């Protein structure tokens, strides 16, 4: 049994296209992060800092204002540093992390060109109630979260790339044996028709989970090297992917752990889907194409088909919730302002679909 496991895992691990894809993408992510660090700037007390020094200065500045956000704290930051804006004359940003947070969160900055501080003003009345009041009414803890907000966005992109690479690497799981005419031989043995199939599936699941964990650990490592750990105890709602109107862990660290957990669940579900498709196709190329189509179809549904409302509002809503449970959207659940119960339902749907796909893959391969 152990020898079969090692052989099946080795077959997957030896596919160079997986490692080449992951390596190239991580090189790109690393280059992008350190390029972002080198272009980072902060203006504090009229002095401009750049690169890693600017990050350290911004962190030190933010630590002076760290704690529960209040109207008085927002006013203090504004009076000390003004609004954040883009200086067209020097083609650079004027401000620091604190002034940028206040400007982007509490003013109409996003509705302006961003280069004229006189056009920027604090939200009032209904705009204030909808956009900024939640930050002052929910005991939001402020700290330097810039790097972790960037981490969250980068992690989502990395997950999608890793999922595509997994599809490319795992789509030959069963289909390659059909093509090489080895499936018939393997199924003549007792293990080949029973436990051997489950070992093959478990090896694929283990590899997918391990790969996502390794990629996640690498990203944690490089972001910690640049930004340290400051801000991980800030309120999770400060991150761009989080929301006041759905479930959100209390801290930034909690949100990031949730992202990684949902990404891991998405990888396991994706592996199950790809295995079922591979067991149903005689050609690895056809398995690859169909797996990619299934992976991307939820995007087509939510972006194109659902807004058309062809099936009626109620059915469309049910199908849309199902689509959010699929790998391409599952890691982004917090961005849909879902409650904890709804996220639990989506994970339940993902579990049911994953188990169903594993059973389908087992049956298809055994009876092919």
C-alpha positions as CSV (number, residue, x, y, z in Angstrom):
1,X,0.0,0.0,0.0
2,X,2.8,2.4,1.0
3,X,4.7,1.7,-2.2
4,X,1.6,2.4,-4.3
5,X,1.2,5.7,-2.5
6,X,4.8,6.7,-3.1
7,X,4.6,5.7,-6.8
8,X,1.3,7.7,-7.4
9,X,2.7,10.7,-5.6
10,X,5.9,10.5,-7.5
11,X,4.0,10.5,-10.8
12,X,2.3,13.8,-9.9
13,X,5.4,15.4,-8.3
14,X,7.5,14.5,-11.4
15,X,5.4,16.6,-13.7
16,X,7.8,19.4,-14.4
17,X,5.1,21.7,-15.7
18,X,3.7,22.1,-12.2
19,X,6.9,23.2,-10.7
20,X,7.9,25.4,-13.6
21,X,4.5,27.2,-13.4
22,X,4.7,27.7,-9.7
23,X,8.4,28.8,-9.8
24,X,7.8,31.4,-12.5
25,X,4.7,32.8,-10.8
26,X,6.4,33.0,-7.4
27,X,9.4,34.7,-9.0
28,X,7.0,37.2,-10.6
29,X,5.3,37.8,-7.2
30,X,8.6,38.2,-5.4
31,X,9.9,40.7,-8.0
32,X,6.6,42.6,-7.8
33,X,6.7,42.8,-4.0
34,X,10.3,44.1,-3.8
35,X,9.7,46.5,-6.7
36,X,6.7,47.8,-4.7
37,X,8.9,48.1,-1.7
38,X,11.5,50.1,-3.6
39,X,8.8,52.5,-5.0
40,X,7.1,52.9,-1.6
41,X,7.3,56.5,-0.3
42,X,6.1,58.4,2.8
43,X,6.1,62.1,3.5
44,X,6.4,62.9,7.2
45,X,6.9,66.4,8.6
46,X,7.9,67.6,5.1
47,X,10.6,65.0,4.6
48,X,10.2,62.3,2.0
49,X,11.3,58.8,2.7
50,X,11.5,55.9,0.2
51,X,11.9,52.1,0.1
52,X,12.3,50.1,3.3
53,X,13.1,53.2,5.3
54,X,9.7,54.7,4.3
55,X,7.9,51.5,5.5
56,X,9.7,51.7,8.8
57,X,8.9,55.4,9.2
58,X,5.2,54.8,8.4
59,X,5.0,51.9,10.8
60,X,6.6,54.1,13.6
61,X,4.2,56.9,12.8
62,X,1.1,54.6,12.7
63,X,2.1,53.1,16.1
64,X,1.5,56.6,17.6
65,X,-2.1,56.4,16.4
66,X,-2.7,52.7,16.9
67,X,-5.8,51.7,18.8
68,X,-9.6,52.2,18.5
69,X,-10.5,54.6,15.7
70,X,-12.3,57.7,16.9
71,X,-13.4,60.9,15.2
72,X,-10.9,62.8,17.3
73,X,-8.0,60.5,16.1
74,X,-9.1,61.1,12.5
75,X,-9.1,64.8,13.1
76,X,-5.6,64.7,14.7
77,X,-4.1,62.8,11.7
78,X,-5.7,65.3,9.3
79,X,-4.6,68.4,11.2
80,X,-1.0,67.0,11.4
81,X,-0.6,65.7,7.8
82,X,-3.5,66.9,5.7
83,X,-5.0,64.9,2.8
84,X,-3.1,62.4,0.8
85,X,-3.0,63.2,-2.9
86,X,-0.9,62.7,-6.1
87,X,1.4,65.5,-7.0
88,X,1.4,65.9,-10.8
89,X,4.5,68.1,-10.7
90,X,6.7,65.5,-9.2
91,X,4.6,62.5,-10.3
92,X,4.6,61.1,-6.7
93,X,2.3,60.8,-3.8
94,X,2.1,63.3,-1.1
95,X,1.3,61.9,2.3
96,X,1.9,58.9,4.5
97,X,0.0,55.8,5.5
98,X,-2.0,57.5,8.1
99,X,-3.1,60.4,5.9
100,X,-3.7,58.0,3.1
101,X,-6.0,55.9,5.2
102,X,-8.0,58.9,6.4
103,X,-8.2,60.4,2.9
104,X,-9.3,57.2,1.2
105,X,-11.7,56.1,4.0
106,X,-13.3,59.3,5.2
107,X,-13.4,61.5,2.2
108,X,-14.6,61.7,-1.4
109,X,-11.0,61.0,-2.6
110,X,-12.1,58.0,-4.8
111,X,-14.6,60.2,-6.6
112,X,-12.0,62.8,-7.5
113,X,-8.9,62.7,-9.8
114,X,-6.8,62.3,-6.7
115,X,-4.4,65.1,-7.7
116,X,-6.2,68.2,-6.3
117,X,-6.4,68.4,-2.5
118,X,-8.8,71.3,-2.7
119,X,-11.4,69.0,-4.3
120,X,-11.2,66.5,-1.4
121,X,-13.6,66.9,1.5
122,X,-14.8,64.7,4.4
123,X,-18.1,62.8,3.9
124,X,-21.2,64.3,5.4
125,X,-24.7,63.3,6.2
126,X,-25.9,60.2,4.2
127,X,-22.4,59.7,2.6
128,X,-20.9,59.7,6.1
129,X,-23.5,57.3,7.5
130,X,-23.0,54.8,4.7
131,X,-19.2,55.1,4.1
132,X,-17.5,56.1,7.2
133,X,-19.8,55.8,10.3
134,X,-19.2,52.0,10.5
135,X,-15.5,52.7,11.1
136,X,-16.3,54.9,14.1
137,X,-19.2,52.9,15.6
138,X,-17.8,49.4,15.6
139,X,-14.6,49.9,17.7
140,X,-12.3,49.3,14.8
141,X,-8.7,48.9,15.9
142,X,-6.3,50.9,13.6
143,X,-2.7,50.0,12.9
144,X,-0.3,49.7,10.0
145,X,-2.0,47.1,7.8
146,X,-0.8,48.2,4.4
147,X,1.4,45.2,3.7
148,X,-1.3,42.7,4.8
149,X,-3.9,44.3,2.6
150,X,-1.5,43.9,-0.3
151,X,-0.9,40.3,0.8
152,X,-4.6,39.6,0.7
153,X,-4.9,40.8,-2.9
154,X,-1.7,39.1,-4.0
155,X,-2.8,35.8,-2.3
156,X,-6.0,35.8,-4.3
157,X,-4.2,36.2,-7.5
158,X,-1.6,33.5,-6.5
159,X,-4.4,31.1,-5.6
160,X,-6.1,31.4,-9.0
161,X,-2.7,30.9,-10.8
162,X,-2.0,27.9,-8.6
163,X,-5.4,26.4,-9.3
164,X,-4.9,26.7,-13.1
165,X,-1.4,25.1,-12.7
166,X,-3.0,22.3,-10.6
167,X,-5.6,21.6,-13.3
168,X,-2.8,21.4,-15.9
169,X,-0.8,19.0,-13.7
170,X,-3.6,16.8,-12.4
171,X,-5.9,16.5,-15.5
172,X,-3.8,13.5,-16.8
173,X,-4.4,11.7,-13.5
174,X,-6.6,9.0,-15.0
175,X,-6.8,10.1,-18.7
176,X,-3.1,9.5,-19.2
177,X,-3.5,5.8,-18.3
178,X,-6.3,5.5,-20.8
179,X,-4.1,7.0,-23.5
180,X,-1.1,4.8,-22.6
181,X,-3.3,1.7,-22.5
182,X,-2.1,0.9,-19.0
183,X,-5.5,1.3,-17.3
184,X,-6.8,-2.0,-18.5
185,X,-3.7,-3.8,-17.1
186,X,-3.9,-2.0,-13.8
187,X,-7.6,-2.9,-13.4
188,X,-6.9,-6.6,-13.7
189,X,-5.4,-6.6,-10.2
190,X,-7.5,-6.5,-7.0
191,X,-5.9,-3.3,-5.8
192,X,-6.1,-1.8,-9.3
193,X,-9.9,-2.0,-9.2
194,X,-10.4,-1.0,-5.5
195,X,-7.9,0.5,-3.1
196,X,-5.4,1.5,-5.8
197,X,-7.9,4.0,-7.2
198,X,-8.4,5.5,-3.8
199,X,-4.7,5.7,-3.2
200,X,-4.4,7.6,-6.5
201,X,-7.1,10.0,-5.5
202,X,-5.6,10.5,-2.0
203,X,-2.2,11.2,-3.5
204,X,-3.6,13.9,-5.7
205,X,-5.5,15.5,-2.8
206,X,-2.4,15.3,-0.6
207,X,-0.2,16.9,-3.3
208,X,-2.7,19.8,-3.9
209,X,-3.1,20.5,-0.2
210,X,0.7,20.4,0.4
211,X,1.3,22.7,-2.6
212,X,-1.1,25.3,-1.4
213,X,0.4,25.2,2.1
214,X,3.9,25.6,0.7
215,X,2.9,28.5,-1.6
216,X,1.0,30.2,1.4
217,X,4.1,29.7,3.7
218,X,6.3,31.3,1.0
219,X,4.1,34.3,0.6
220,X,3.8,34.7,4.4
221,X,7.6,34.6,4.5
222,X,8.4,37.3,2.0
223,X,5.7,39.6,3.2
224,X,6.9,39.3,6.8
225,X,10.5,40.0,5.6
226,X,9.3,43.3,4.1
227,X,6.5,44.4,6.4
228,X,7.2,42.6,9.6
229,X,4.2,41.6,11.8
230,X,2.8,45.0,12.7
231,X,-0.9,45.4,11.9
232,X,-1.8,41.7,12.3
233,X,-3.8,42.6,15.4
234,X,-5.6,45.4,13.7
235,X,-9.3,45.0,12.9
236,X,-10.0,42.6,10.0
237,X,-12.6,44.9,8.4
238,X,-9.7,47.3,7.4
239,X,-8.7,44.9,4.6
240,X,-10.2,45.6,1.2
241,X,-11.6,42.0,0.9
242,X,-13.4,42.2,4.2
243,X,-16.8,43.9,5.0
244,X,-18.8,45.2,7.9
245,X,-21.9,43.6,6.4
246,X,-20.9,39.9,6.5
247,X,-18.8,37.6,8.7
248,X,-15.3,38.9,9.3
249,X,-12.7,37.6,11.8
250,X,-11.8,40.1,14.5
251,X,-8.2,40.7,13.4
252,X,-6.2,41.0,10.2
253,X,-4.4,37.8,11.1
254,X,-7.8,36.0,11.5
255,X,-8.9,37.2,8.0
256,X,-5.6,36.0,6.5
257,X,-6.0,32.6,8.2
258,X,-9.5,32.4,6.9
259,X,-8.3,33.2,3.3
260,X,-5.7,30.4,3.5
261,X,-8.2,27.9,4.9
262,X,-10.7,28.7,2.2
263,X,-7.9,28.5,-0.4
264,X,-7.0,25.0,0.9
265,X,-10.7,23.9,0.7
266,X,-10.8,25.3,-2.8
267,X,-7.7,23.3,-3.8
268,X,-9.2,20.1,-2.4
269,X,-12.5,20.6,-4.2
270,X,-10.7,21.5,-7.5
271,X,-8.6,18.3,-7.3
272,X,-11.8,16.3,-6.8
273,X,-13.5,18.0,-9.8
274,X,-10.4,17.5,-12.0
275,X,-10.1,13.8,-11.0
276,X,-13.7,13.2,-11.9
277,X,-13.2,14.8,-15.3
278,X,-9.9,13.0,-15.9
279,X,-11.6,9.6,-15.1
280,X,-14.4,10.4,-17.6
281,X,-12.1,11.4,-20.5
282,X,-9.9,9.2,-22.7
283,X,-7.6,12.1,-23.6
284,X,-5.5,14.2,-21.2
285,X,-6.0,17.2,-23.4
286,X,-9.8,16.8,-23.4
287,X,-9.6,16.4,-19.6
288,X,-7.6,19.6,-19.4
289,X,-10.0,21.6,-21.5
290,X,-13.1,20.4,-19.7
291,X,-11.5,21.0,-16.3
292,X,-10.7,24.6,-17.2
293,X,-14.2,25.1,-18.6
294,X,-15.8,23.8,-15.4
295,X,-13.3,25.9,-13.3
296,X,-14.1,29.1,-15.1
297,X,-17.9,28.6,-15.7
298,X,-18.9,30.2,-12.3
299,X,-17.3,33.4,-13.5
300,X,-19.3,33.3,-16.7
301,X,-22.5,32.6,-14.7
302,X,-22.0,35.4,-12.2
303,X,-20.7,38.0,-14.7
304,X,-22.9,37.2,-17.8
305,X,-25.7,34.7,-17.3
306,X,-27.0,35.6,-13.8
307,X,-27.5,39.3,-14.6
308,X,-29.7,38.3,-17.5
309,X,-32.2,36.6,-15.1
310,X,-33.3,34.0,-17.6
311,X,-34.3,31.4,-15.0
312,X,-36.0,33.8,-12.6
313,X,-34.7,35.5,-9.5
314,X,-35.2,32.7,-7.0
315,X,-33.5,30.0,-9.2
316,X,-30.8,32.4,-10.2
317,X,-30.0,33.2,-6.6
318,X,-29.8,29.4,-5.7
319,X,-27.5,28.7,-8.6
320,X,-25.4,31.8,-7.8
321,X,-24.8,30.5,-4.2
322,X,-23.8,27.2,-5.6
323,X,-21.3,28.9,-8.0
324,X,-19.8,30.8,-5.1
325,X,-19.1,27.4,-3.5
326,X,-16.9,26.4,-6.4
327,X,-13.0,26.7,-6.3
328,X,-12.7,29.9,-8.4
329,X,-14.9,31.9,-5.9
330,X,-14.7,29.9,-2.6
331,X,-11.5,31.6,-1.3
332,X,-13.2,35.0,-1.9
333,X,-16.3,34.3,0.2
334,X,-15.6,37.2,2.6
335,X,-15.8,39.6,-0.4
336,X,-19.4,38.7,-0.9
337,X,-20.4,39.9,2.6
338,X,-21.7,36.5,3.6
339,X,-22.7,35.6,7.1
340,X,-20.8,32.9,9.1
341,X,-23.8,30.6,8.4
342,X,-23.7,31.2,4.7
343,X,-20.0,30.6,4.5
344,X,-20.6,27.3,6.4
345,X,-23.3,26.4,3.9
346,X,-20.9,27.1,1.0
347,X,-18.2,24.9,2.6
348,X,-20.9,22.2,3.1
349,X,-21.8,22.4,-0.6
350,X,-18.1,22.3,-1.5
351,X,-17.7,19.2,0.7
352,X,-20.7,17.5,-0.9
353,X,-19.6,18.2,-4.4
354,X,-16.0,17.1,-3.6
355,X,-17.1,13.8,-2.1
356,X,-19.5,13.3,-5.1
357,X,-16.7,13.9,-7.6
358,X,-14.4,11.5,-5.8
359,X,-17.0,8.8,-5.9
360,X,-17.7,9.6,-9.6
361,X,-14.0,9.5,-10.4
362,X,-13.6,6.1,-8.6
363,X,-16.6,4.6,-10.4
364,X,-15.8,5.9,-13.8
365,X,-12.2,4.6,-13.7
366,X,-13.2,1.3,-12.2
367,X,-15.9,0.6,-14.8
368,X,-14.3,2.2,-17.8
